[in-house]
Amino acid sequence: HHYWWFIAPPLLLPIYFHYENLRYVLGNLIWGGSGLWRDSYSTKRYMANGRIHFWEEFAWMLSFFLRWYFMYGPIFGWGWGWFKLYMLVRTVESHWFVWVTQINHIPMQVGKYADVKARDWPSLQLAASCNVEGGLFNDWFTGHLNYQVEHHLFPTMPRHNLPKVAPMIKSLFERHGMGDRYLTKSLYRACADIITSLETYGKAWRHAYNEM
């Protein structure tokens, strides 16, 4: 929890996501594989028509940065000025992205060992995710991802429809005796639980490390 503030939020989008996306596209474009986890489920399908998909992806990526260059270069400088602005935007976005996506997941307890009883899909979502209270600000701030249980159950549903089905999903769990496991937190409590959970995990890791 001491390192979270300057490692996870600022580095994910500005550093890692750029590395992962470029490695995935260029790796498949040049060598026919990137060695990333994405290769396992998507590359074979994309390669069915040769490498044209990755040429198209690379062209779109290049056009994205060219748009930034020509739009903001005249204002902030053709050298590094426009790029510094771009990285600043990505850093701010990364802080938002990390908090919004992890408030529903990090504090939850999910077993991954053989002695853990297998769960059906709906029950697993109650164990792996929680919701954050709805409302005008919370829905806007999280992009409706505060309804995470519903998002997991219906991942392709447009997010603005999640608040509409949330009462029905909660009622369904209550009818099957699982209403107490349908967890909804305030935005403050959800954010605070991240820090508490990271502190707990950090102490467990330190204890295990010192025992070695």
Disulfide bonds with the S-S distance in Angstrom:
none
